[in-house]
Amino acid sequence: MAKGLGKGINALFPDIETQEDETVHEIAITECRPNPYQPRKNFHADAIEELKESILEYGIIQPLIVRKSIKGYEIVVGERRYRAAKEAGLETVPAVVKELTDEKMMELGLLENLQREDLTPIEEAHAYANLMNELKITQDELSKRLGKSRSHIANIVRLLSLPDQVIAYINNGELSMGHGRALLGLKDKDKLIAFVTKIRKENLNVRQVEQLIIKLNEEPAPKKEKPKKDVFLQERESVLRDRLGTGVTIHRGKRKGKIEIEFYTDDDLERLIDVLEK
């Protein structure tokens, strides 16, 4: 699972932090709805249950941050608290109302997940990729903004280049990020799915996978057999070779073909031209 950001949301967006003099409103839960740009669709049931028990005993200590929308309020920060409050049967939640753009909502939705949730490597990779795409920034710029090393971001995002089936295994925990990084080094991508099946069946660890990949990469690629030439073309080549006295190769394409005639000297070329003219 991924660890939180090197910097907190408040360090990245100081204007989002609730101030002591800001008004905290009690907003009906029925008027709240999740951030429409929330990248996470699944929330861990145990974490919500644990938070619900805490809310029932101590209440919601940290107010949610919301923005006014056409229909009620959209949650900017605090969706887990909102979900746990619903489970606890609360009718209202404490919240501070902020004015934010759609772009800022998207940034904060991604950043809150990276900061406060235990994301899978794939969820983290998607979050980084989305941030770079939406903000039009490089990996280096993102690493400075989040306090993460550029190599960490690069290695995580590379996992998204794996086949969908392998990505799904990493996302549900059947394969680790280490397995994924090792699989990226397999040269023959045609062997990837069969190799992943072996990893899961034999419960291979990352070190074993790395050693097997080294061996697979050292294996010579099988030589592809040249397709057999049409018998008719072979006969025509033979006729032309006899008439011209040199090597002749006929190539047939989908729409057109070509004839290659070999010559070795200028005199040989002149001889062939004479024969063709006659």
Rosetta blueprint (number, residue, H / E / L):
1 M L
2 A L
3 K L
4 G L
5 L L
6 G L
7 K L
8 G L
9 I H
10 N H
11 A H
12 L H
13 F L
14 P H
15 D H
16 I H
17 E L
18 T L
19 Q L
20 E L
21 D L
22 E L
23 T L
24 V L
25 H E
26 E E
27 I E
28 A E
29 I H
30 T H
31 E H
32 C E
33 R E
34 P L
35 N L
36 P L
37 Y L
38 Q L
39 P L
40 R L
41 K L
42 N L
43 F L
44 H L
45 A H
46 D H
47 A H
48 I H
49 E H
50 E H
51 L H
52 K H
53 E H
54 S H
55 I H
56 L H
57 E H
58 Y H
59 G L
60 I L
61 I L
62 Q L
63 P L
64 L E
65 I E
66 V E
67 R E
68 K E
69 S L
70 I L
71 K L
72 G L
73 Y E
74 E E
75 I E
76 V E
77 V E
78 G L
79 E H
80 R H
81 R H
82 Y H
83 R H
84 A H
85 A H
86 K H
87 E H
88 A L
89 G L
90 L L
91 E L
92 T E
93 V E
94 P E
95 A E
96 V E
97 V E
98 K L
99 E L
100 L L
101 T L
102 D H
103 E H
104 K H
105 M H
106 M H
107 E H
108 L H
109 G H
110 L H
111 L H
112 E H
113 N H
114 L H
115 Q H
116 R H
117 E L
118 D L
119 L L
120 T L
121 P H
122 I H
123 E H
124 E H
125 A H
126 H H
127 A H
128 Y H
129 A H
130 N H
131 L H
132 M H
133 N H
134 E H
135 L H
136 K L
137 I L
138 T L
139 Q H
140 D H
141 E H
142 L H
143 S H
144 K H
145 R H
146 L H
147 G L
148 K L
149 S L
150 R H
151 S H
152 H H
153 I H
154 A H
155 N H
156 I H
157 V H
158 R H
159 L H
160 L H
161 S H
162 L L
163 P L
164 D H
165 Q H
166 V H
167 I H
168 A H
169 Y H
170 I H
171 N H
172 N L
173 G L
174 E L
175 L L
176 S L
177 M H
178 G H
179 H H
180 G H
181 R H
182 A H
183 L H
184 L L
185 G L
186 L L
187 K L
188 D L
189 K H
190 D H
191 K H
192 L H
193 I H
194 A H
195 F H
196 V H
197 T H
198 K H
199 I H
200 R H
201 K H
202 E H
203 N L
204 L L
205 N L
206 V H
207 R H
208 Q H
209 V H
210 E H
211 Q H
212 L H
213 I H
214 I H
215 K H
216 L H
217 N H
218 E H
219 E L
220 P L
221 A L
222 P L
223 K L
224 K L
225 E L
226 K L
227 P L
228 K L
229 K L
230 D L
231 V H
232 F H
233 L H
234 Q H
235 E H
236 R H
237 E H
238 S H
239 V H
240 L H
241 R H
242 D H
243 R H
244 L H
245 G L
246 T L
247 G L
248 V E
249 T E
250 I E
251 H E
252 R E
253 G L
254 K L
255 R L
256 K L
257 G E
258 K E
259 I E
260 E E
261 I E
262 E L
263 F L
264 Y L
265 T L
266 D H
267 D H
268 D H
269 L H
270 E H
271 R H
272 L H
273 I H
274 D H
275 V H
276 L H
277 E H
278 K L
